[in-house]
Each structure stands twice: as structure tokens, then as C-alpha cells.
Amino acid sequence: MAEAKMYVTSDELKTHNKSGDLWISIQGKVYDVSDWMKTHPGGDLPLLNLAGQDVTDAYIALHPPTAWQHLDKFFNGYYLKDYTVSNVSKDYRKLYSEFNKMGLFEKKGHGVMISMLFITMLFSVCVYGVLCSESCFVHLVCGGLMGFLWIQSGWLGHDSGHYQIMSDRKSNRFTQILTGNCLAGISIGWWKRNHTAHHIAVNSLEYDPDLQHMPVFVVSSKFFDSITSKYYGRKLNFDSLTRLLVSYQHLTYYPVMCVARLNLFAQSFVLLLSNKQVPKRGEELFGLLVFWIWYPLLVSCLPNWGERVMFVLASFSVTGIQHVQFTLNHFSSSVYVGEPRGNDWFEKQTNGTLNITCSEFMDWFHGGLQFQIEHHLFPRLPRCHLRKISPFVKDLCKKHGLPYDSASFYKANEMTIATLRVAALQARDLTKPVPKNLVWEAVNHPG
């Protein structure tokens, strides 16, 4: 006689929501992943952020089919008694299944090799121009091309963090370290930790690190309450200095984007030198060491300090375009306060995301971010298929009355600046005082 199934309710499941006692549900089966959190390839944050919930849609979106075979060893014998599936989730899973049957997740096209050849060509031209030309203009152009190289390597790093862009795991890992750490100076480990947290909790002011840019930017007046970042594990204080900077954020947005690379450099080292879990930390640090040898060495080959500064500013400014692209997709979209939930995956991804309308010819420029809604719903899908699946996603949004927002690149910039301006003007409201400092009083004193 078969053993009777054991059940837990959703309320009971929610009590197992912390480190050391962490349960999740996938398709109604309950798994104890307390120990798995320490070695989870995606890091501990995705599990902690969705702990004590049914996470079926998020699991489907972020894991390859081969991951399902590993679930049974975490099954604790319980089933979710009140497990239900919404109509939106049913249609989402059906659409995922159709794309999987079509083999779209495995058909990666030839874009990766073309990109790598293009990056190699750009690197060669930059090195040749610096070493073999005495022209200041050539050096300026080479600095710009270096920034463009970083953009292209960034797209490859982004893709390789979501799915295997090479033929096997070892070559995929090599490509990640090469394009991210060695060529761009950004830790792929930091990027995966940050970006996975973003996907799980898109546009949650407390959980999404891609919205937590205080004291420089805020996208919502809710930040004025000094909310606590669950990603950084600290309070984001809206103090007088932050108020000053935020009050002019719509004016400083583009200048800051020109040097935003510095933040990524710093965040990479902060993570790698911390006690947080980082797979293959030694490889990551070695890759960054390679970058901080070749890039300063190349810059030092320029004839004078004026041209060296010019080269660095040109490379940073051009790659600043990519930092603008990162923000356009989310800064002007809906935000919320609170933890992400596993049962509204489709709704949260569509509400918090903006697509960029462009011709097919410009797909190379946006690196897949022009179909950010599709990417957030199917992050493992190679970007060469995003345009193809767009009509299906749009139809599904229309069927369930969900937003499918898109705007031109120019309009998206306008929307982002408008969002920043609204928050800036709200920050100037002196009826909501914060502890002042002399800088704030000097800039804002009447008369």
C-alpha cells in the first residue's frame, strides 16, 4: 500500500524562509535547500529572496532542463496543499514549453564567434594605433574604440552568464573570464550575483541592486524614507548629501554615466575581497590582475599625460552608452517596495521593464536589451531569437491585460530623465527635512 502524502500549507511553507531553514516549492513539491544554498551556482541571494514560496516560474526561467534531475535529492517528502497555478503562469509555462520544443534555447547562431572576432579586431586596432601612431586624433579614436570594445565584451559577458554560449562549460568559463575580467576589468562573479538578484526582484526598491544607486540617483521618492537594501545588507540613508546630489540628478545623469565604469571596477573588488561566496575566486582575481596590467600599460605608452587622460575619458565615455542602456529598461518603469514573490513572475517582469523599439539593423547596438521584456521572461534564450518571439509575448500580455511597454531610444532617454527630474524636484521639498550640512545650506540658501 502506497504511503499517504504529507502536506504543508503556503503559510507553513513561509515559516521556512531563512538561512539554515530554507524551503521552496516547485510544481507543488517542497524542497529543503538549506544546505544547497552554500553551493548553489546562482548564489545564495535567489534562494533567500524567494525563500518559503512556490518558485516554479522563476525556476523554469533561470534553469536549463538538465537542472531538474538534481531536484529529487532535496525533496523533503512534503507537498504544497494549496498549490495553484494562475492562468498567466499556465500560459507562460506553455509558451516556454513551445520554445523549448522548437529548440530555441539551444540554437545560438553564429553571433558569438562574430562578436569575438570583432572584439579581437578592435583590440588589435587600439593597440596598433597607440603604439604605432603619433597622431593625437588617432589616439582619441583608439580610446573611443576601446570603449566600444568594452561594450561588445559586455554583451558576451551578459549572455555567457545566462546560458552557455560556447560548446562546453570550460570554454564558456574561459570566455567569461576573458571578456569580463581580463578585457573589461569587471568580475563575472560580481556580475552574476548582481544580475541574478536583479532578475529575481526586478524593480523592487529593497531587493533590486540595479535601482540602488544612492547617493547619486534615486528613481522614487520612496527612497527618501532611507529603506534597507536586502542586496547590500545595509540601510540606504537619505541624508543631506544625498538630497543635494539627488536634487540635480537629472542634470548629472549623463556625466555620471560617462564614469560609471569606476563603480563596476570598485564593486568587483569589493565582492572578491569580501567573505561572501564567490566560485573560483582565484580565477576572478587573476583575470582582474590581467586587466590592471595591460590597460594601464597601454595608456602609459601614450606620449604625454594630456593624451593619457584623453584616452581614458574617451574609453569611459563611449562605454557610458552601455550604462545608459542598462538604465533605460527599468528606471522609468513601475517600482514597488517589498520582497519578490514567486507566484507573479510574469506580471512583475512585464510591469518593471521597458523595451526599446528599433530596426533589426540596430540589434547589434542594443545587445538584446531592446527586447528586455522577452529577455526577462526567458533569460536563457539566446538574443538572436528575441525578435522572433516578441509577437508571442506581446499577444500573451494583451490576453491577460498586462503592459507591454516600448519606446524609441530617444523617447526612453526622455522618460528616464523625466523620472529622475520628478524625484529631484521632490528631493528639493524642504518641508521634509533631513539632517543638513554646510554644503546643502550653501547651495540652497535663499538669495
Solvent accessible surface area in square Angstrom, and as a share of the most:
residue,aa,sasa,rsa
1,M,244,1.09
2,A,93,0.72
3,E,164,0.73
4,A,95,0.74
5,K,119,0.50
6,M,99,0.44
7,Y,111,0.42
8,V,12,0.07
9,T,46,0.27
10,S,35,0.23
11,D,102,0.53
12,E,87,0.39
13,L,2,0.01
14,K,113,0.48
15,T,84,0.49
16,H,40,0.18
17,N,78,0.40
18,K,115,0.49
19,S,72,0.46
20,G,61,0.59
21,D,43,0.23
22,L,0,0.00
23,W,32,0.11
24,I,9,0.05
25,S,0,0.00
26,I,3,0.01
27,Q,94,0.42
28,G,6,0.06
29,K,58,0.24
30,V,0,0.00
31,Y,8,0.03
32,D,54,0.28
33,V,4,0.02
34,S,13,0.08
35,D,110,0.57
36,W,74,0.26
37,M,17,0.07
38,K,137,0.58
39,T,92,0.53
40,H,15,0.07
41,P,92,0.58
42,G,28,0.27
43,G,16,0.16
44,D,33,0.17
45,L,15,0.07
46,P,13,0.08
47,L,18,0.09
48,L,60,0.30
49,N,13,0.07
50,L,9,0.05
51,A,11,0.08
52,G,2,0.01
53,Q,25,0.11
54,D,25,0.13
55,V,8,0.05
56,T,0,0.00
57,D,2,0.01
58,A,4,0.03
59,Y,20,0.08
60,I,11,0.06
61,A,2,0.02
62,L,40,0.20
63,H,42,0.19
64,P,52,0.33
65,P,61,0.38
66,T,82,0.47
67,A,18,0.14
68,W,80,0.28
69,Q,129,0.57
70,H,92,0.41
71,L,16,0.08
72,D,102,0.53
73,K,140,0.59
74,F,33,0.14
75,F,61,0.25
76,N,41,0.21
77,G,21,0.21
78,Y,65,0.25
79,Y,51,0.19
80,L,13,0.07
81,K,140,0.59
82,D,73,0.38
83,Y,63,0.24
84,T,116,0.68
85,V,40,0.23
86,S,52,0.33
87,N,103,0.53
88,V,18,0.10
89,S,6,0.04
90,K,113,0.48
91,D,29,0.15
92,Y,0,0.00
93,R,44,0.16
94,K,134,0.57
95,L,23,0.12
96,Y,26,0.10
97,S,43,0.28
98,E,74,0.33
99,F,3,0.01
100,N,60,0.31
101,K,157,0.66
102,M,92,0.41
103,G,19,0.18
104,L,5,0.03
105,F,5,0.02
106,E,113,0.51
107,K,114,0.48
108,K,51,0.22
109,G,54,0.52
110,H,148,0.66
111,G,41,0.40
112,V,18,0.10
113,M,106,0.47
114,I,114,0.58
115,S,18,0.12
116,M,39,0.17
117,L,125,0.62
118,F,69,0.29
119,I,8,0.04
120,T,84,0.49
121,M,100,0.45
122,L,7,0.04
123,F,61,0.25
124,S,61,0.39
125,V,66,0.38
126,C,0,0.00
127,V,39,0.23
128,Y,146,0.56
129,G,5,0.05
130,V,5,0.03
131,L,103,0.51
132,C,83,0.50
133,S,28,0.18
134,E,170,0.76
135,S,44,0.28
136,C,65,0.39
137,F,142,0.59
138,V,52,0.30
139,H,2,0.01
140,L,73,0.36
141,V,63,0.36
142,C,3,0.02
143,G,0,0.00
144,G,16,0.15
145,L,48,0.24
146,M,0,0.00
147,G,0,0.00
148,F,42,0.18
149,L,0,0.00
150,W,0,0.00
151,I,7,0.04
152,Q,15,0.07
153,S,1,0.00
154,G,24,0.23
155,W,1,0.00
156,L,1,0.00
157,G,7,0.07
158,H,14,0.06
159,D,7,0.04
160,S,4,0.03
161,G,20,0.19
162,H,29,0.13
163,Y,27,0.10
164,Q,63,0.28
165,I,10,0.05
166,M,46,0.20
167,S,106,0.68
168,D,68,0.35
169,R,192,0.70
170,K,174,0.74
171,S,32,0.21
172,N,15,0.08
173,R,44,0.16
174,F,131,0.55
175,T,2,0.01
176,Q,10,0.04
177,I,19,0.10
178,L,57,0.28
179,T,2,0.01
180,G,9,0.09
181,N,0,0.00
182,C,17,0.10
183,L,24,0.12
184,A,4,0.03
185,G,0,0.00
186,I,20,0.10
187,S,0,0.00
188,I,5,0.02
189,G,12,0.12
190,W,21,0.07
191,W,39,0.14
192,K,65,0.28
193,R,33,0.12
194,N,14,0.07
195,H,21,0.09
196,T,29,0.17
197,A,1,0.00
198,H,2,0.01
199,H,1,0.00
200,I,10,0.05
201,A,0,0.00
202,V,2,0.01
203,N,1,0.00
204,S,0,0.00
205,L,0,0.00
206,E,31,0.14
207,Y,27,0.10
208,D,0,0.00
209,P,3,0.02
210,D,43,0.22
211,L,2,0.01
212,Q,10,0.05
213,H,61,0.27
214,M,28,0.12
215,P,54,0.34
216,V,52,0.30
217,F,7,0.03
218,V,0,0.00
219,V,14,0.08
220,S,14,0.09
221,S,41,0.26
222,K,96,0.41
223,F,0,0.00
224,F,29,0.12
225,D,112,0.58
226,S,22,0.14
227,I,22,0.11
228,T,58,0.34
229,S,0,0.00
230,K,94,0.40
231,Y,20,0.08
232,Y,65,0.25
233,G,62,0.60
234,R,132,0.48
235,K,109,0.46
236,L,7,0.04
237,N,88,0.45
238,F,9,0.04
239,D,58,0.30
240,S,8,0.05
241,L,85,0.42
242,T,3,0.02
243,R,3,0.01
244,L,18,0.09
245,L,69,0.35
246,V,0,0.00
247,S,0,0.00
248,Y,68,0.26
249,Q,0,0.00
250,H,26,0.12
251,L,117,0.58
252,T,51,0.29
253,Y,0,0.00
254,Y,92,0.35
255,P,81,0.51
256,V,41,0.23
257,M,13,0.06
258,C,47,0.28
259,V,60,0.35
260,A,16,0.12
261,R,4,0.01
262,L,98,0.49
263,N,72,0.37
264,L,26,0.13
265,F,11,0.05
266,A,52,0.40
267,Q,40,0.18
268,S,0,0.00
269,F,69,0.29
270,V,97,0.56
271,L,10,0.05
272,L,2,0.01
273,L,130,0.65
274,S,33,0.22
275,N,149,0.76
276,K,85,0.36
277,Q,68,0.30
278,V,14,0.08
279,P,75,0.47
280,K,123,0.52
281,R,71,0.26
282,G,53,0.51
283,E,74,0.33
284,E,1,0.00
285,L,58,0.29
286,F,128,0.53
287,G,0,0.00
288,L,1,0.00
289,L,102,0.51
290,V,48,0.28
291,F,0,0.00
292,W,94,0.33
293,I,97,0.49
294,W,40,0.14
295,Y,11,0.04
296,P,55,0.34
297,L,112,0.56
298,L,13,0.06
299,V,16,0.09
300,S,58,0.38
301,C,63,0.37
302,L,3,0.01
303,P,84,0.53
304,N,70,0.36
305,W,186,0.65
306,G,52,0.50
307,E,19,0.08
308,R,46,0.17
309,V,80,0.46
310,M,43,0.19
311,F,0,0.00
312,V,42,0.24
313,L,94,0.47
314,A,15,0.11
315,S,0,0.00
316,F,14,0.06
317,S,45,0.29
318,V,40,0.23
319,T,0,0.00
320,G,3,0.03
321,I,67,0.34
322,Q,3,0.01
323,H,10,0.04
324,V,12,0.07
325,Q,5,0.02
326,F,78,0.32
327,T,14,0.08
328,L,1,0.01
329,N,1,0.01
330,H,6,0.03
331,F,4,0.02
332,S,29,0.19
333,S,22,0.14
334,S,69,0.44
335,V,41,0.23
336,Y,45,0.17
337,V,72,0.42
338,G,21,0.20
339,E,92,0.41
340,P,3,0.02
341,R,124,0.45
342,G,2,0.02
343,N,100,0.52
344,D,13,0.07
345,W,7,0.02
346,F,1,0.01
347,E,40,0.18
348,K,41,0.18
349,Q,1,0.00
350,T,0,0.00
351,N,55,0.28
352,G,2,0.02
353,T,0,0.00
354,L,4,0.02
355,N,5,0.03
356,I,7,0.04
357,T,71,0.41
358,C,37,0.22
359,S,66,0.42
360,E,123,0.55
361,F,159,0.66
362,M,60,0.27
363,D,36,0.19
364,W,115,0.40
365,F,39,0.16
366,H,6,0.03
367,G,2,0.02
368,G,6,0.05
369,L,7,0.03
370,Q,6,0.03
371,F,22,0.09
372,Q,7,0.03
373,I,0,0.00
374,E,0,0.00
375,H,10,0.04
376,H,0,0.00
377,L,0,0.00
378,F,1,0.00
379,P,0,0.00
380,R,16,0.06
381,L,3,0.01
382,P,2,0.01
383,R,66,0.24
384,C,73,0.44
385,H,14,0.06
386,L,3,0.02
387,R,77,0.28
388,K,106,0.45
389,I,1,0.00
390,S,12,0.08
391,P,76,0.48
392,F,100,0.42
393,V,0,0.00
394,K,100,0.42
395,D,91,0.47
396,L,16,0.08
397,C,1,0.01
398,K,167,0.71
399,K,138,0.59
400,H,47,0.21
401,G,68,0.65
402,L,32,0.16
403,P,41,0.26
404,Y,44,0.17
405,D,68,0.35
406,S,51,0.33
407,A,12,0.09
408,S,49,0.32
409,F,70,0.29
410,Y,157,0.60
411,K,99,0.42
412,A,0,0.00
413,N,19,0.10
414,E,80,0.36
415,M,59,0.26
416,T,0,0.00
417,I,42,0.21
418,A,53,0.41
419,T,30,0.17
420,L,0,0.00
421,R,122,0.44
422,V,86,0.49
423,A,2,0.02
424,A,0,0.00
425,L,76,0.38
426,Q,75,0.33
427,A,0,0.00
428,R,82,0.30
429,D,52,0.27
430,L,95,0.47
431,T,113,0.66
432,K,117,0.50
433,P,96,0.61
434,V,27,0.15
435,P,108,0.68
436,K,94,0.40
437,N,50,0.26
438,L,148,0.74
439,V,79,0.46
440,W,4,0.01
441,E,76,0.34
442,A,81,0.63
443,V,79,0.45
444,N,40,0.21
445,H,133,0.59
446,P,111,0.70
447,G,129,1.24
